[in-house]
Amino acid sequence: GGDLDKAVDILRKRGLKVAEKKAGRTAADGLVAVWVSPARDAGALLEVNCETDFVARTDKFQGLVRSLVELLGRDAGIADAGDLLERSLNGTPVQEVVKETIGSLGENIVVRRAARLALPAGTPGLIAGYLHGAGKIGVLVEVHADAPPQGEALAALGKDLALQVCSAEPAYLSRAEVPGEVLERERGILRAQPDLQGKPANIQDKIIQGRLEKFYIERVLLDQAFIRDPEGKQKVKDVVSAAGKAMGTGVRVARFARFRLGEGVERRAAE
């Protein structure tokens, strides 16, 4: 009838109905996005899933993801994806924006997980970010320093650390962060190895402790071999320490976050 406002309302309602129908479908494709503030004091990491790579490559989907990751990065009060959905984007609730996009693109869209890192007030350092494979893997690394470093040396270290996290897939920052139950499970697996059977318990314990070193080297960031060292002799913690000495200040890795697209999402055979 020429009433544009009414037409918009109808289309939005139809979009919401489409979103409800699509909600049960598996969304394992999509994009991982990284945002770092101009001052490099805050960063955001976001995974938004859709059903197909075709939709993931559309301008509308990519524009939504860019807007959401910046909103996440700029709002210190957002703790997770649930909080993000409760916020507003250009005056419209994010949940509604997502549902409207589902209606427009015709696929289920899920704001799956979010992480935000920020320097504590008064702490020198930076947040480094890295995006791999046009949105397949995203990384954030938080680096602290005892004093504000001069030049771009800390930024270069942050970039190397982000590449390390992306490539080597650490699960923990340090040995102290590895949960006790994880170590006990590893010990149980190692103790069951055939070559340990029949050996005295104290001998088994020594062998198991030695073999746990391999676990630490593979899964703990600071114990990993530095990827830029072709001989593999330098550990990440050695590189961080050397960088701090070269800059004339103490440097330490505080936290990191890594998302791989679709990680842990089980695709249904029928889809």
C-alpha positions as CSV (number, residue, x, y, z in Angstrom):
1,G,0.0,0.0,0.0
2,G,3.0,2.4,-0.3
3,D,3.6,2.4,3.5
4,L,7.4,1.8,3.6
5,D,7.5,1.6,7.4
6,K,4.9,-1.1,7.4
7,A,6.7,-2.9,4.7
8,V,9.9,-2.9,6.8
9,D,8.0,-4.3,9.8
10,I,6.6,-7.1,7.7
11,L,9.9,-8.0,6.2
12,R,11.5,-8.0,9.7
13,K,8.8,-10.3,11.1
14,R,9.4,-12.7,8.2
15,G,13.1,-12.6,8.8
16,L,12.5,-13.5,12.5
17,K,10.3,-16.4,11.4
18,V,13.1,-17.6,9.1
19,A,15.6,-17.3,11.9
20,E,13.5,-19.6,14.1
21,K,13.2,-22.2,11.4
22,K,17.0,-22.1,10.8
23,A,18.0,-22.2,14.5
24,G,18.4,-25.9,14.7
25,R,20.7,-26.2,11.7
26,T,24.4,-26.8,12.2
27,A,26.6,-23.7,11.6
28,A,30.2,-24.8,11.4
29,D,31.5,-22.4,8.7
30,G,31.8,-18.6,9.0
31,L,34.5,-16.3,10.1
32,V,36.9,-15.6,13.0
33,A,37.6,-11.9,13.4
34,V,40.3,-10.0,15.2
35,W,40.3,-6.4,16.3
36,V,43.0,-4.4,18.1
37,S,42.6,-0.8,19.3
38,P,44.7,1.9,17.7
39,A,46.5,2.3,21.0
40,R,47.1,-1.5,21.1
41,D,45.8,-1.5,24.7
42,A,42.7,-3.7,24.0
43,G,41.8,-6.5,21.5
44,A,38.8,-8.6,20.6
45,L,38.5,-12.1,19.1
46,L,35.2,-13.3,17.8
47,E,33.8,-16.4,16.0
48,V,30.6,-16.1,14.1
49,N,29.3,-19.2,12.4
50,C,27.1,-19.8,9.4
51,E,26.3,-22.9,7.4
52,T,28.3,-22.5,4.2
53,D,31.4,-20.8,2.9
54,F,29.3,-19.1,0.3
55,V,27.4,-17.1,2.9
56,A,30.7,-16.5,4.9
57,R,32.1,-14.7,1.8
58,T,29.2,-12.4,1.4
59,D,29.6,-8.7,2.1
60,K,26.6,-8.7,4.4
61,F,27.9,-11.5,6.6
62,Q,31.4,-10.1,6.7
63,G,30.1,-6.6,7.5
64,L,28.1,-8.1,10.4
65,V,31.2,-9.8,11.8
66,R,33.4,-6.7,11.5
67,S,30.8,-4.6,13.3
68,L,30.4,-7.1,16.1
69,V,34.1,-7.6,16.8
70,E,34.7,-3.9,17.0
71,L,31.7,-3.5,19.3
72,L,33.2,-6.3,21.5
73,G,36.6,-4.6,21.5
74,R,35.3,-1.2,22.4
75,D,33.0,-2.3,25.2
76,A,35.0,-3.3,28.3
77,G,31.8,-4.7,29.9
78,I,31.4,-7.6,27.5
79,A,32.7,-10.8,28.9
80,D,31.4,-13.4,26.4
81,A,29.2,-14.0,23.4
82,G,26.1,-13.9,25.5
83,D,26.9,-10.4,26.7
84,L,27.6,-9.3,23.2
85,L,24.1,-10.5,22.1
86,E,22.6,-8.3,24.8
87,R,24.2,-5.1,23.5
88,S,22.9,-2.8,20.7
89,L,24.4,-2.2,17.3
90,N,23.5,1.2,15.8
91,G,20.5,1.3,18.1
92,T,19.2,-2.2,17.4
93,P,19.7,-5.2,19.8
94,V,22.5,-7.4,18.4
95,Q,20.2,-10.5,18.8
96,E,17.7,-8.8,16.5
97,V,20.4,-7.8,14.0
98,V,21.6,-11.4,13.8
99,K,18.0,-12.7,13.3
100,E,17.4,-10.1,10.5
101,T,20.7,-11.3,8.8
102,I,19.5,-14.9,9.1
103,G,16.3,-13.9,7.4
104,S,18.2,-12.0,4.7
105,L,20.8,-14.7,3.9
106,G,18.7,-17.7,4.6
107,E,21.2,-19.6,6.8
108,N,21.5,-20.1,10.5
109,I,24.0,-17.7,12.1
110,V,25.5,-18.2,15.5
111,V,27.6,-15.8,17.5
112,R,29.5,-18.7,19.0
113,R,32.3,-17.3,21.2
114,A,34.1,-14.2,22.1
115,A,37.2,-13.1,23.9
116,R,38.5,-9.7,24.9
117,L,42.0,-8.8,26.3
118,A,43.0,-5.5,27.7
119,L,46.0,-4.1,29.5
120,P,45.3,-3.4,33.2
121,A,45.2,0.4,33.9
122,G,48.7,1.7,34.3
123,T,50.5,-1.4,32.9
124,P,52.9,-0.9,30.1
125,G,52.6,-3.4,27.2
126,L,50.4,-4.2,24.3
127,I,47.8,-6.5,22.8
128,A,49.0,-8.2,19.6
129,G,46.6,-9.7,17.1
130,Y,46.9,-12.1,14.1
131,L,44.4,-13.4,11.6
132,H,45.2,-16.4,9.5
133,G,43.6,-17.8,6.4
134,A,41.1,-15.0,5.8
135,G,39.3,-15.8,9.0
136,K,40.1,-19.4,9.7
137,I,42.3,-18.8,12.8
138,G,42.5,-15.8,15.0
139,V,44.9,-15.0,17.9
140,L,45.3,-12.4,20.6
141,V,48.3,-12.1,22.9
142,E,48.7,-9.8,25.9
143,V,52.3,-8.8,26.7
144,H,53.3,-6.8,29.8
145,A,56.4,-4.8,30.4
146,D,57.9,-3.2,33.5
147,A,58.5,0.1,31.7
148,P,57.2,1.6,28.5
149,P,59.5,0.3,25.8
150,Q,60.9,2.6,23.1
151,G,60.3,2.0,19.4
152,E,58.5,-1.0,17.9
153,A,60.5,-3.8,19.5
154,L,57.7,-4.9,21.8
155,A,55.2,-4.9,18.8
156,A,57.6,-7.1,16.9
157,L,57.8,-9.5,19.8
158,G,54.0,-9.5,20.1
159,K,53.6,-10.3,16.4
160,D,56.0,-13.2,16.7
161,L,54.2,-14.5,19.8
162,A,50.8,-14.3,17.9
163,L,52.3,-16.3,15.0
164,Q,53.6,-18.8,17.5
165,V,50.2,-19.3,19.1
166,C,48.6,-19.6,15.7
167,S,51.1,-22.1,14.3
168,A,52.0,-24.2,17.4
169,E,48.5,-24.4,19.0
170,P,49.5,-24.2,22.7
171,A,46.7,-25.0,25.2
172,Y,48.3,-23.3,28.3
173,L,50.6,-20.3,28.9
174,S,52.8,-21.9,31.5
175,R,53.3,-25.2,33.4
176,A,51.5,-23.7,36.4
177,E,48.3,-23.3,34.3
178,V,48.0,-27.0,33.4
179,P,45.2,-28.4,35.5
180,G,46.1,-31.3,37.8
181,E,43.5,-33.6,36.3
182,V,45.1,-33.1,32.9
183,L,48.5,-34.1,34.2
184,E,47.0,-37.1,36.0
185,R,45.4,-38.3,32.8
186,E,48.7,-37.9,30.9
187,R,50.5,-39.9,33.7
188,G,47.8,-42.6,33.4
189,I,48.3,-42.9,29.7
190,L,52.1,-43.0,30.1
191,R,52.0,-45.5,32.9
192,A,50.0,-47.9,30.7
193,Q,52.7,-48.0,28.0
194,P,54.0,-51.6,27.5
195,D,57.7,-50.7,28.1
196,L,56.9,-49.6,31.7
197,Q,55.2,-52.8,32.7
198,G,57.1,-54.8,35.3
199,K,59.4,-51.9,36.3
200,P,59.5,-50.8,40.0
201,A,57.1,-47.9,40.8
202,N,59.9,-45.5,41.5
203,I,61.5,-46.2,38.1
204,Q,58.2,-45.8,36.4
205,D,57.7,-42.4,38.1
206,K,61.1,-41.1,36.9
207,I,60.4,-42.3,33.3
208,I,56.9,-40.8,33.3
209,Q,58.3,-37.4,34.6
210,G,60.8,-37.4,31.8
211,R,58.1,-38.1,29.2
212,L,55.9,-35.4,30.6
213,E,58.5,-33.0,29.2
214,K,57.3,-33.8,25.7
215,F,53.7,-32.8,26.8
216,Y,54.9,-29.5,28.2
217,I,57.0,-28.7,25.0
218,E,54.0,-29.4,22.8
219,R,51.2,-27.8,24.8
220,V,52.7,-25.0,27.0
221,L,53.5,-21.8,25.1
222,L,56.5,-20.7,27.1
223,D,58.1,-24.2,26.8
224,Q,57.5,-24.5,23.1
225,A,60.3,-24.3,20.5
226,F,60.3,-20.9,19.0
227,I,59.0,-21.2,15.4
228,R,61.4,-18.6,14.0
229,D,64.4,-20.6,15.3
230,P,65.2,-23.1,12.4
231,E,67.3,-25.2,14.8
232,G,64.6,-25.4,17.4
233,K,67.1,-24.6,20.2
234,Q,65.3,-21.5,21.6
235,K,62.2,-21.8,23.7
236,V,59.6,-19.1,23.7
237,K,60.4,-18.1,27.2
238,D,64.1,-17.6,26.2
239,V,63.0,-15.3,23.3
240,V,60.8,-13.3,25.6
241,S,63.6,-12.9,28.2
242,A,66.1,-11.9,25.5
243,A,63.7,-9.4,24.0
244,G,63.2,-7.8,27.5
245,K,67.0,-7.5,28.0
246,A,67.4,-5.9,24.6
247,M,64.7,-3.3,25.4
248,G,66.1,-2.7,28.9
249,T,62.9,-3.8,30.7
250,G,61.2,-6.9,32.0
251,V,58.8,-8.4,29.6
252,R,56.3,-11.2,30.2
253,V,53.4,-12.9,28.4
254,A,50.2,-12.4,30.4
255,R,47.5,-14.2,28.4
256,F,46.6,-15.4,25.0
257,A,43.4,-16.5,23.2
258,R,43.1,-18.6,20.0
259,F,40.0,-19.5,18.0
260,R,40.0,-21.9,15.1
261,L,36.9,-21.7,12.9
262,G,34.4,-24.5,13.6
263,E,36.6,-26.1,16.3
264,G,34.5,-28.5,18.3
265,V,31.4,-28.1,16.1
266,E,30.0,-31.5,15.1
267,R,28.6,-31.5,11.6
268,R,25.6,-33.7,11.0
269,A,25.8,-36.2,8.2
270,A,22.4,-35.3,6.8
271,E,23.5,-31.7,6.4
